[in-house]
C-alpha cells in the first residue's frame, strides 16, 4: 500500500513559469511533510517542510500548500529557473520515528527549459 | 561532523562478491536509516537503528543484506554475494530533534554490480 502518492512523474516548465508538484497521503498520523530536492549523483537535500498546524509555508521561491482535510500537499516553485531542474520527492513522517518514520513519494523529474 | 558522510561514493563490484558500505552519522543523532534508490525510482526503506536498541530489519530485501551500527554511531551495510539487481544508490539518513524533528541524508554510495 503506497502511503504517499506523488504526481506528476515528470514535468517540463518554461523558465520563469510556476512548477507545481502534488502529493496525497493516507495516514492521518503523519505530522511532518518535507520536500526533498535531488540532483544527479547527490543524496536528497531538504528543500522545505511543513507541519499540519499551518496551511502554507513559503521560503523564497518555494511554497508548500497543505490541505489537512483533503490529505494533500503541494510544492510550488515560482519563477522556475534552469537550476531548479532536479528530481523532487515529497515525504511524510509520523511522530516517534520508527522504521516507517519517513515515507516517500515516487518522485517528480522536473525540467526547466531556458 | 557537519553532515552525514557515506563511503565509498562509488563502488563497482563483480557479481557474487561481498561489499560493505559505510555511514558516518551526525554526532548525537540517535536514529539512523538506510534506504535504497534504484535508477529512476523512489526511496526504498531497508533498515532502521534507534540508539542501542535492536534494529528494525523489516525492509531488507533478502538475507544477503545485513547491517550493524557500532557504539550507536557508525553504521555498515553489508551485501553478500551481490547480484546485478543490487545495483542502486544506497542512502543513509539520520533523524534529529524532538518535537521539531527532521532528517538529513548523506550523498549515498552508488553500487554497480557487473
Interface residues (C-beta under 8 A of the other chain):
Chain A: X32 X34 X36 X41 X42 X43 X44 X45 X46 X49 X89 X93 X95 X97 X98 X99 X100 X101 X102 X104 X105 X106 X107
Chain B: X4 X6 X31 X33 X41 X42 X43 X45 X47 X48 X50 X56 X58 X59 X91 X93 X95 X101 X102 X103 X104 X105 X106 X107 X108 X110
